[in-house]
Amino acid sequence: MKIRMDFVTNSSSSSFLIVGTNDEDYINKMIEIENLRDEVESGINYGCLIGENIEFWGSYDIYYAGISIYEDLKKGENYNKIKEKFKKLLKDKYNINILDNEINIHYGELGL
């Protein structure tokens, strides 16, 4: 049996599958540290920004921030290990101590 690990899209859309957070305070802190505030405020990103360490997704506003998990899933990583990877990244790069219950899988598709 084959399992598809990514989304099917057409040229006018973009899909995402991340482990991350939708906490507005954490997202704003990450945007500031990634120096992406101007891009967010200008609206030219259409709800998708790929930072140095974090992906930011939404529509007119950013609703989710996290790490893409496609490659980790292909390597056989489980959710708990990916979640720990995200927690470590937040602690090391952004000085954010996030709780387990504030991390989830987020997914969707944006029309571009």
A tleap script that builds the chain and sets N, CA, C and O, in Angstrom:
source leaprc.protein.ff14SB
mol = sequence {
  NMET LYS ILE ARG MET ASP PHE VAL THR ASN
  SER SER SER SER SER PHE LEU ILE VAL GLY
  THR ASN ASP GLU ASP TYR ILE ASN LYS MET
  ILE GLU ILE GLU ASN LEU ARG ASP GLU VAL
  GLU SER GLY ILE ASN TYR GLY CYS LEU ILE
  GLY GLU ASN ILE GLU PHE TRP GLY SER TYR
  ASP ILE TYR TYR ALA GLY ILE SER ILE TYR
  GLU ASP LEU LYS LYS GLY GLU ASN TYR ASN
  LYS ILE LYS GLU LYS PHE LYS LYS LEU LEU
  LYS ASP LYS TYR ASN ILE ASN ILE LEU ASP
  ASN GLU ILE ASN ILE HIE TYR GLY GLU LEU
  GLY CLEU
}
set mol.1.N position { 0.838 -1.176 0.000 }
set mol.1.CA position { 0.000 0.000 0.000 }
set mol.1.C position { 0.885 1.242 0.000 }
set mol.1.O position { 1.880 1.296 0.723 }
set mol.2.N position { 0.529 2.236 -0.804 }
set mol.2.CA position { 1.267 3.485 -0.853 }
set mol.2.C position { 0.527 4.534 -0.037 }
set mol.2.O position { -0.702 4.594 -0.045 }
set mol.3.N position { 1.291 5.354 0.664 }
set mol.3.CA position { 0.722 6.447 1.448 }
set mol.3.C position { 1.275 7.737 0.890 }
set mol.3.O position { 2.490 7.899 0.768 }
set mol.4.N position { 0.391 8.656 0.551 }
set mol.4.CA position { 0.831 9.959 0.039 }
set mol.4.C position { 1.164 10.843 1.222 }
set mol.4.O position { 0.351 10.985 2.136 }
set mol.5.N position { 2.356 11.446 1.220 }
set mol.5.CA position { 2.830 12.232 2.346 }
set mol.5.C position { 2.768 13.730 2.100 }
set mol.5.O position { 3.251 14.501 2.930 }
set mol.6.N position { 2.188 14.169 0.986 }
set mol.6.CA position { 2.114 15.596 0.744 }
set mol.6.C position { 0.793 15.916 0.057 }
set mol.6.O position { -0.013 15.022 -0.198 }
set mol.7.N position { 0.577 17.177 -0.237 }
set mol.7.CA position { -0.668 17.630 -0.814 }
set mol.7.C position { -0.555 17.731 -2.326 }
set mol.7.O position { 0.527 17.953 -2.868 }
set mol.8.N position { -1.677 17.568 -2.991 }
set mol.8.CA position { -1.750 17.812 -4.420 }
set mol.8.C position { -2.207 19.255 -4.588 }
set mol.8.O position { -3.205 19.678 -4.005 }
set mol.9.N position { -1.469 19.990 -5.384 }
set mol.9.CA position { -1.826 21.390 -5.586 }
set mol.9.C position { -1.780 21.734 -7.055 }
set mol.9.O position { -1.213 21.000 -7.865 }
set mol.10.N position { -2.381 22.851 -7.388 }
set mol.10.CA position { -2.222 23.362 -8.743 }
set mol.10.C position { -1.362 24.616 -8.669 }
set mol.10.O position { -0.891 24.989 -7.595 }
set mol.11.N position { -1.161 25.251 -9.787 }
set mol.11.CA position { -0.219 26.372 -9.825 }
set mol.11.C position { -0.703 27.602 -9.069 }
set mol.11.O position { 0.083 28.519 -8.832 }
set mol.12.N position { -1.971 27.645 -8.687 }
set mol.12.CA position { -2.481 28.832 -8.009 }
set mol.12.C position { -2.730 28.598 -6.526 }
set mol.12.O position { -3.482 29.344 -5.899 }
set mol.13.N position { -2.110 27.573 -5.962 }
set mol.13.CA position { -2.298 27.326 -4.537 }
set mol.13.C position { -1.010 26.817 -3.914 }
set mol.13.O position { -0.082 26.391 -4.603 }
set mol.14.N position { -0.984 26.873 -2.596 }
set mol.14.CA position { 0.159 26.379 -1.849 }
set mol.14.C position { -0.374 25.676 -0.606 }
set mol.14.O position { -1.230 26.215 0.094 }
set mol.15.N position { 0.122 24.493 -0.334 }
set mol.15.CA position { -0.340 23.715 0.811 }
set mol.15.C position { 0.736 23.637 1.873 }
set mol.15.O position { 1.927 23.752 1.584 }
set mol.16.N position { 0.297 23.438 3.114 }
set mol.16.CA position { 1.259 23.309 4.188 }
set mol.16.C position { 0.827 22.236 5.172 }
set mol.16.O position { -0.363 21.974 5.353 }
set mol.17.N position { 1.808 21.629 5.797 }
set mol.17.CA position { 1.637 20.664 6.868 }
set mol.17.C position { 2.787 20.919 7.833 }
set mol.17.O position { 3.941 20.610 7.534 }
set mol.18.N position { 2.463 21.484 8.992 }
set mol.18.CA position { 3.499 21.867 9.947 }
set mol.18.C position { 3.164 21.370 11.333 }
set mol.18.O position { 2.000 21.133 11.656 }
set mol.19.N position { 4.182 21.214 12.147 }
set mol.19.CA position { 4.013 21.096 13.590 }
set mol.19.C position { 4.385 22.459 14.124 }
set mol.19.O position { 5.488 22.956 13.893 }
set mol.20.N position { 3.446 23.063 14.847 }
set mol.20.CA position { 3.700 24.413 15.317 }
set mol.20.C position { 2.634 24.912 16.265 }
set mol.20.O position { 1.969 24.137 16.953 }
set mol.21.N position { 2.489 26.212 16.287 }
set mol.21.CA position { 1.586 26.861 17.223 }
set mol.21.C position { 0.708 27.872 16.499 }
set mol.21.O position { 1.050 28.362 15.422 }
set mol.22.N position { -0.417 28.169 17.108 }
set mol.22.CA position { -1.261 29.254 16.619 }
set mol.22.C position { -1.384 30.350 17.684 }
set mol.22.O position { -2.265 31.206 17.601 }
set mol.23.N position { -0.499 30.317 18.681 }
set mol.23.CA position { -0.488 31.330 19.732 }
set mol.23.C position { 0.056 32.641 19.171 }
set mol.23.O position { 1.204 32.709 18.731 }
set mol.24.N position { -0.770 33.670 19.191 }
set mol.24.CA position { -0.429 34.954 18.577 }
set mol.24.C position { 0.821 35.594 19.194 }
set mol.24.O position { 1.635 36.176 18.477 }
set mol.25.N position { 0.975 35.489 20.516 }
set mol.25.CA position { 2.153 36.084 21.164 }
set mol.25.C position { 3.445 35.414 20.708 }
set mol.25.O position { 4.427 36.094 20.412 }
set mol.26.N position { 3.448 34.086 20.650 }
set mol.26.CA position { 4.629 33.365 20.180 }
set mol.26.C position { 4.924 33.710 18.720 }
set mol.26.O position { 6.073 33.949 18.348 }
set mol.27.N position { 3.878 33.732 17.906 }
set mol.27.CA position { 4.061 34.023 16.480 }
set mol.27.C position { 4.662 35.412 16.294 }
set mol.27.O position { 5.588 35.590 15.503 }
set mol.28.N position { 4.137 36.391 17.018 }
set mol.28.CA position { 4.671 37.750 16.896 }
set mol.28.C position { 6.126 37.834 17.315 }
set mol.28.O position { 6.910 38.546 16.687 }
set mol.29.N position { 6.498 37.117 18.366 }
set mol.29.CA position { 7.900 37.113 18.806 }
set mol.29.C position { 8.798 36.497 17.733 }
set mol.29.O position { 9.884 37.010 17.462 }
set mol.30.N position { 8.346 35.394 17.122 }
set mol.30.CA position { 9.139 34.748 16.072 }
set mol.30.C position { 9.268 35.656 14.851 }
set mol.30.O position { 10.337 35.732 14.244 }
set mol.31.N position { 8.187 36.341 14.490 }
set mol.31.CA position { 8.224 37.255 13.343 }
set mol.31.C position { 9.232 38.374 13.594 }
set mol.31.O position { 9.987 38.749 12.697 }
set mol.32.N position { 9.241 38.899 14.803 }
set mol.32.CA position { 10.193 39.964 15.139 }
set mol.32.C position { 11.636 39.465 15.058 }
set mol.32.O position { 12.493 40.122 14.469 }
set mol.33.N position { 11.898 38.303 15.651 }
set mol.33.CA position { 13.259 37.766 15.649 }
set mol.33.C position { 13.706 37.392 14.239 }
set mol.33.O position { 14.874 37.570 13.893 }
set mol.34.N position { 12.791 36.879 13.428 }
set mol.34.CA position { 13.110 36.541 12.034 }
set mol.34.C position { 13.202 37.796 11.160 }
set mol.34.O position { 13.566 37.712 9.987 }
set mol.35.N position { 12.867 38.966 11.737 }
set mol.35.CA position { 12.911 40.244 11.024 }
set mol.35.C position { 11.982 40.247 9.811 }
set mol.35.O position { 12.368 40.666 8.720 }
set mol.36.N position { 10.748 39.770 10.019 }
set mol.36.CA position { 9.781 39.681 8.938 }
set mol.36.C position { 8.582 40.606 9.128 }
set mol.36.O position { 7.599 40.492 8.395 }
set mol.37.N position { 8.645 41.513 10.092 }
set mol.37.CA position { 7.497 42.386 10.385 }
set mol.37.C position { 7.074 43.188 9.164 }
set mol.37.O position { 5.877 43.308 8.902 }
set mol.38.N position { 8.019 43.740 8.409 }
set mol.38.CA position { 7.667 44.543 7.232 }
set mol.38.C position { 6.912 43.713 6.199 }
set mol.38.O position { 5.939 44.187 5.613 }
set mol.39.N position { 7.353 42.484 5.974 }
set mol.39.CA position { 6.683 41.611 5.006 }
set mol.39.C position { 5.268 41.282 5.456 }
set mol.39.O position { 4.346 41.258 4.641 }
set mol.40.N position { 5.088 41.028 6.749 }
set mol.40.CA position { 3.757 40.720 7.280 }
set mol.40.C position { 2.839 41.928 7.119 }
set mol.40.O position { 1.704 41.795 6.660 }
set mol.41.N position { 3.326 43.088 7.492 }
set mol.41.CA position { 2.498 44.290 7.449 }
set mol.41.C position { 2.205 44.764 6.028 }
set mol.41.O position { 1.173 45.389 5.786 }
set mol.42.N position { 3.094 44.474 5.099 }
set mol.42.CA position { 2.872 44.913 3.722 }
set mol.42.C position { 1.802 44.075 3.028 }
set mol.42.O position { 1.184 44.528 2.064 }
set mol.43.N position { 1.584 42.859 3.515 }
set mol.43.CA position { 0.576 41.996 2.908 }
set mol.43.C position { 0.997 41.360 1.606 }
set mol.43.O position { 0.189 40.688 0.966 }
set mol.44.N position { 2.246 41.550 1.190 }
set mol.44.CA position { 2.675 40.983 -0.094 }
set mol.44.C position { 2.919 39.478 -0.020 }
set mol.44.O position { 3.147 38.832 -1.043 }
set mol.45.N position { 2.873 38.931 1.175 }
set mol.45.CA position { 3.177 37.506 1.331 }
set mol.45.C position { 1.982 36.604 1.050 }
set mol.45.O position { 2.156 35.394 0.907 }
set mol.46.N position { 0.777 37.156 0.967 }
set mol.46.CA position { -0.434 36.371 0.737 }
set mol.46.C position { -0.585 35.233 1.743 }
set mol.46.O position { -1.101 34.167 1.407 }
set mol.47.N position { -0.135 35.462 2.972 }
set mol.47.CA position { -0.347 34.475 4.014 }
set mol.47.C position { 0.709 33.408 4.129 }
set mol.47.O position { 0.509 32.432 4.852 }
set mol.48.N position { 1.823 33.550 3.448 }
set mol.48.CA position { 2.884 32.544 3.525 }
set mol.48.C position { 4.237 33.234 3.564 }
set mol.48.O position { 4.605 33.963 2.643 }
set mol.49.N position { 4.966 32.993 4.636 }
set mol.49.CA position { 6.329 33.494 4.753 }
set mol.49.C position { 7.213 32.343 5.200 }
set mol.49.O position { 6.874 31.622 6.138 }
set mol.50.N position { 8.318 32.174 4.547 }
set mol.50.CA position { 9.265 31.148 4.953 }
set mol.50.C position { 10.466 31.870 5.545 }
set mol.50.O position { 11.252 32.491 4.829 }
set mol.51.N position { 10.591 31.780 6.856 }
set mol.51.CA position { 11.705 32.415 7.536 }
set mol.51.C position { 12.928 31.516 7.530 }
set mol.51.O position { 12.939 30.461 6.897 }
set mol.52.N position { 13.943 31.944 8.233 }
set mol.52.CA position { 15.176 31.161 8.309 }
set mol.52.C position { 14.936 29.810 8.981 }
set mol.52.O position { 15.500 28.799 8.563 }
set mol.53.N position { 14.100 29.791 10.023 }
set mol.53.CA position { 13.857 28.565 10.781 }
set mol.53.C position { 12.402 28.132 10.809 }
set mol.53.O position { 12.110 26.956 11.028 }
set mol.54.N position { 11.494 29.059 10.593 }
set mol.54.CA position { 10.072 28.840 10.802 }
set mol.54.C position { 9.283 29.220 9.555 }
set mol.54.O position { 9.645 30.151 8.837 }
set mol.55.N position { 8.197 28.484 9.307 }
set mol.55.CA position { 7.244 28.845 8.267 }
set mol.55.C position { 6.053 29.513 8.940 }
set mol.55.O position { 5.602 29.079 10.000 }
set mol.56.N position { 5.549 30.573 8.315 }
set mol.56.CA position { 4.404 31.313 8.831 }
set mol.56.C position { 3.281 31.227 7.805 }
set mol.56.O position { 3.492 31.510 6.626 }
set mol.57.N position { 2.077 30.834 8.255 }
set mol.57.CA position { 0.956 30.614 7.348 }
set mol.57.C position { -0.291 31.315 7.854 }
set mol.57.O position { -0.470 31.478 9.061 }
set mol.58.N position { -1.140 31.724 6.951 }
set mol.58.CA position { -2.407 32.352 7.293 }
set mol.58.C position { -3.109 32.838 6.044 }
set mol.58.O position { -3.087 32.171 5.009 }
set mol.59.N position { -3.729 33.996 6.141 }
set mol.59.CA position { -4.330 34.623 4.964 }
set mol.59.C position { -3.888 36.078 4.977 }
set mol.59.O position { -2.748 36.375 4.620 }
set mol.60.N position { -4.762 36.989 5.381 }
set mol.60.CA position { -4.323 38.381 5.515 }
set mol.60.C position { -3.485 38.560 6.778 }
set mol.60.O position { -2.666 39.476 6.858 }
set mol.61.N position { -3.682 37.713 7.736 }
set mol.61.CA position { -2.887 37.690 8.962 }
set mol.61.C position { -2.211 36.329 9.059 }
set mol.61.O position { -2.634 35.370 8.414 }
set mol.62.N position { -1.164 36.252 9.864 }
set mol.62.CA position { -0.483 34.976 10.101 }
set mol.62.C position { -1.205 34.262 11.249 }
set mol.62.O position { -1.368 34.825 12.332 }
set mol.63.N position { -1.630 33.032 11.006 }
set mol.63.CA position { -2.357 32.264 12.015 }
set mol.63.C position { -1.549 31.113 12.604 }
set mol.63.O position { -1.819 30.675 13.722 }
set mol.64.N position { -0.558 30.621 11.858 }
set mol.64.CA position { 0.212 29.459 12.291 }
set mol.64.C position { 1.698 29.708 12.052 }
set mol.64.O position { 2.082 30.367 11.085 }
set mol.65.N position { 2.523 29.174 12.944 }
set mol.65.CA position { 3.965 29.205 12.765 }
set mol.65.C position { 4.503 27.848 13.182 }
set mol.65.O position { 4.117 27.309 14.219 }
set mol.66.N position { 5.387 27.306 12.378 }
set mol.66.CA position { 5.924 25.997 12.731 }
set mol.66.C position { 6.972 25.527 11.752 }
set mol.66.O position { 7.501 26.292 10.945 }
set mol.67.N position { 7.255 24.236 11.852 }
set mol.67.CA position { 8.231 23.610 10.969 }
set mol.67.C position { 7.518 22.601 10.074 }
set mol.67.O position { 6.657 21.844 10.523 }
set mol.68.N position { 7.894 22.611 8.818 }
set mol.68.CA position { 7.339 21.652 7.870 }
set mol.68.C position { 7.733 20.242 8.298 }
set mol.68.O position { 8.850 20.014 8.764 }
set mol.69.N position { 6.815 19.308 8.136 }
set mol.69.CA position { 7.126 17.952 8.606 }
set mol.69.C position { 7.172 16.920 7.489 }
set mol.69.O position { 7.303 15.728 7.767 }
set mol.70.N position { 7.069 17.344 6.233 }
set mol.70.CA position { 7.097 16.397 5.123 }
set mol.70.C position { 8.331 15.505 5.171 }
set mol.70.O position { 8.222 14.279 5.150 }
set mol.71.N position { 9.499 16.124 5.234 }
set mol.71.CA position { 10.745 15.353 5.199 }
set mol.71.C position { 10.902 14.464 6.427 }
set mol.71.O position { 11.368 13.330 6.316 }
set mol.72.N position { 10.515 14.970 7.597 }
set mol.72.CA position { 10.599 14.163 8.816 }
set mol.72.C position { 9.706 12.928 8.715 }
set mol.72.O position { 10.107 11.839 9.126 }
set mol.73.N position { 8.504 13.089 8.173 }
set mol.73.CA position { 7.600 11.950 8.015 }
set mol.73.C position { 8.166 10.936 7.030 }
set mol.73.O position { 8.060 9.727 7.239 }
set mol.74.N position { 8.765 11.434 5.960 }
set mol.74.CA position { 9.376 10.523 4.981 }
set mol.74.C position { 10.506 9.713 5.605 }
set mol.74.O position { 10.749 8.575 5.203 }
set mol.75.N position { 11.199 10.294 6.586 }
set mol.75.CA position { 12.283 9.598 7.281 }
set mol.75.C position { 11.768 8.668 8.360 }
set mol.75.O position { 12.553 7.962 8.992 }
set mol.76.N position { 10.453 8.655 8.587 }
set mol.76.CA position { 9.879 7.771 9.597 }
set mol.76.C position { 9.808 8.363 10.993 }
set mol.76.O position { 9.548 7.644 11.957 }
set mol.77.N position { 10.036 9.666 11.115 }
set mol.77.CA position { 9.962 10.315 12.427 }
set mol.77.C position { 8.513 10.306 12.917 }
set mol.77.O position { 7.584 10.436 12.119 }
set mol.78.N position { 8.324 10.152 14.219 }
set mol.78.CA position { 6.970 10.202 14.753 }
set mol.78.C position { 6.641 11.600 15.266 }
set mol.78.O position { 7.523 12.447 15.410 }
set mol.79.N position { 5.359 11.825 15.537 }
set mol.79.CA position { 4.870 13.145 15.941 }
set mol.79.C position { 5.579 13.656 17.182 }
set mol.79.O position { 5.961 14.825 17.230 }
set mol.80.N position { 5.765 12.807 18.186 }
set mol.80.CA position { 6.396 13.270 19.428 }
set mol.80.C position { 7.829 13.736 19.209 }
set mol.80.O position { 8.262 14.712 19.822 }
set mol.81.N position { 8.559 13.058 18.352 }
set mol.81.CA position { 9.935 13.460 18.066 }
set mol.81.C position { 9.963 14.797 17.311 }
set mol.81.O position { 10.809 15.646 17.592 }
set mol.82.N position { 9.046 14.985 16.359 }
set mol.82.CA position { 8.973 16.245 15.615 }
set mol.82.C position { 8.569 17.382 16.553 }
set mol.82.O position { 9.091 18.494 16.460 }
set mol.83.N position { 7.642 17.091 17.446 }
set mol.83.CA position { 7.196 18.086 18.423 }
set mol.83.C position { 8.357 18.524 19.316 }
set mol.83.O position { 8.499 19.713 19.601 }
set mol.84.N position { 9.173 17.596 19.753 }
set mol.84.CA position { 10.351 17.927 20.569 }
set mol.84.C position { 11.358 18.755 19.777 }
set mol.84.O position { 11.999 19.654 20.322 }
set mol.85.N position { 11.492 18.451 18.501 }
set mol.85.CA position { 12.384 19.227 17.623 }
set mol.85.C position { 11.905 20.682 17.558 }
set mol.85.O position { 12.713 21.608 17.632 }
set mol.86.N position { 10.593 20.877 17.421 }
set mol.86.CA position { 10.034 22.229 17.380 }
set mol.86.C position { 10.242 22.948 18.719 }
set mol.86.O position { 10.632 24.115 18.743 }
set mol.87.N position { 9.984 22.257 19.820 }
set mol.87.CA position { 10.187 22.854 21.144 }
set mol.87.C position { 11.628 23.291 21.344 }
set mol.87.O position { 11.885 24.377 21.865 }
set mol.88.N position { 12.562 22.456 20.934 }
set mol.88.CA position { 13.988 22.777 21.084 }
set mol.88.C position { 14.354 23.991 20.226 }
set mol.88.O position { 15.089 24.869 20.677 }
set mol.89.N position { 13.852 24.041 19.009 }
set mol.89.CA position { 14.101 25.181 18.133 }
set mol.89.C position { 13.597 26.472 18.776 }
set mol.89.O position { 14.304 27.480 18.778 }
set mol.90.N position { 12.382 26.447 19.321 }
set mol.90.CA position { 11.837 27.649 19.948 }
set mol.90.C position { 12.666 28.087 21.145 }
set mol.90.O position { 12.900 29.280 21.342 }
set mol.91.N position { 13.107 27.132 21.936 }
set mol.91.CA position { 13.909 27.466 23.111 }
set mol.91.C position { 15.274 28.012 22.707 }
set mol.91.O position { 15.719 29.030 23.236 }
set mol.92.N position { 15.937 27.338 21.772 }
set mol.92.CA position { 17.299 27.712 21.382 }
set mol.92.C position { 17.359 29.002 20.560 }
set mol.92.O position { 18.232 29.837 20.800 }
set mol.93.N position { 16.459 29.179 19.607 }
set mol.93.CA position { 16.545 30.309 18.671 }
set mol.93.C position { 15.708 31.516 19.084 }
set mol.93.O position { 16.041 32.649 18.739 }
set mol.94.N position { 14.617 31.277 19.826 }
set mol.94.CA position { 13.675 32.368 20.116 }
set mol.94.C position { 13.463 32.615 21.601 }
set mol.94.O position { 12.721 33.518 21.987 }
set mol.95.N position { 14.120 31.807 22.438 }
set mol.95.CA position { 13.964 31.921 23.887 }
set mol.95.C position { 12.495 31.800 24.306 }
set mol.95.O position { 12.022 32.524 25.182 }
set mol.96.N position { 11.788 30.871 23.660 }
set mol.96.CA position { 10.384 30.594 23.967 }
set mol.96.C position { 10.292 29.209 24.582 }
set mol.96.O position { 10.748 28.226 23.998 }
set mol.97.N position { 9.702 29.139 25.756 }
set mol.97.CA position { 9.441 27.856 26.412 }
set mol.97.C position { 7.961 27.533 26.225 }
set mol.97.O position { 7.107 27.980 26.991 }
set mol.98.N position { 7.683 26.758 25.204 }
set mol.98.CA position { 6.306 26.443 24.841 }
set mol.98.C position { 5.864 25.152 25.527 }
set mol.98.O position { 6.664 24.233 25.706 }
set mol.99.N position { 4.606 25.086 25.904 }
set mol.99.CA position { 4.043 23.895 26.535 }
set mol.99.C position { 3.584 22.906 25.468 }
set mol.99.O position { 3.231 23.300 24.356 }
set mol.100.N position { 3.592 21.626 25.813 }
set mol.100.CA position { 3.176 20.589 24.871 }
set mol.100.C position { 1.782 20.845 24.307 }
set mol.100.O position { 1.544 20.636 23.118 }
set mol.101.N position { 0.861 21.297 25.157 }
set mol.101.CA position { -0.513 21.485 24.692 }
set mol.101.C position { -0.681 22.715 23.799 }
set mol.101.O position { -1.775 22.962 23.291 }
set mol.102.N position { 0.385 23.483 23.603 }
set mol.102.CA position { 0.354 24.642 22.712 }
set mol.102.C position { 0.938 24.319 21.328 }
set mol.102.O position { 1.055 25.197 20.473 }
set mol.103.N position { 1.299 23.056 21.125 }
set mol.103.CA position { 1.869 22.599 19.854 }
set mol.103.C position { 0.902 21.606 19.223 }
set mol.103.O position { 0.428 20.679 19.881 }
set mol.104.N position { 0.616 21.810 17.942 }
set mol.104.CA position { -0.297 20.934 17.221 }
set mol.104.C position { 0.161 20.774 15.782 }
set mol.104.O position { 1.086 21.446 15.327 }
set mol.105.N position { -0.500 19.877 15.081 }
set mol.105.CA position { -0.317 19.768 13.639 }
set mol.105.C position { -1.293 20.751 13.010 }
set mol.105.O position { -2.480 20.757 13.337 }
set mol.106.N position { -0.787 21.579 12.109 }
set mol.106.CA position { -1.616 22.539 11.389 }
set mol.106.C position { -1.446 22.263 9.901 }
set mol.106.O position { -0.346 21.966 9.435 }
set mol.107.N position { -2.533 22.363 9.172 }
set mol.107.CA position { -2.474 22.087 7.732 }
set mol.107.C position { -3.515 22.921 7.006 }
set mol.107.O position { -4.491 23.383 7.597 }
set mol.108.N position { -3.292 23.100 5.745 }
set mol.108.CA position { -4.244 23.845 4.940 }
set mol.108.C position { -3.708 24.138 3.573 }
set mol.108.O position { -2.626 23.690 3.193 }
set mol.109.N position { -4.488 24.903 2.836 }
set mol.109.CA position { -4.111 25.296 1.490 }
set mol.109.C position { -4.485 26.758 1.303 }
set mol.109.O position { -5.550 27.200 1.735 }
set mol.110.N position { -3.612 27.486 0.667 }
set mol.110.CA position { -3.856 28.889 0.387 }
set mol.110.C position { -3.967 29.088 -1.109 }
set mol.110.O position { -3.157 28.564 -1.873 }
set mol.111.N position { -4.947 29.829 -1.521 }
set mol.111.CA position { -5.025 30.238 -2.914 }
set mol.111.C position { -4.113 31.435 -3.114 }
set mol.111.O position { -4.198 32.414 -2.373 }
set mol.112.N position { -3.266 31.367 -4.082 }
set mol.112.CA position { -2.309 32.456 -4.309 }
set mol.112.C position { -2.692 33.279 -5.519 }
set mol.112.O position { -1.998 34.238 -5.858 }
savepdb mol mol.pdb
quit
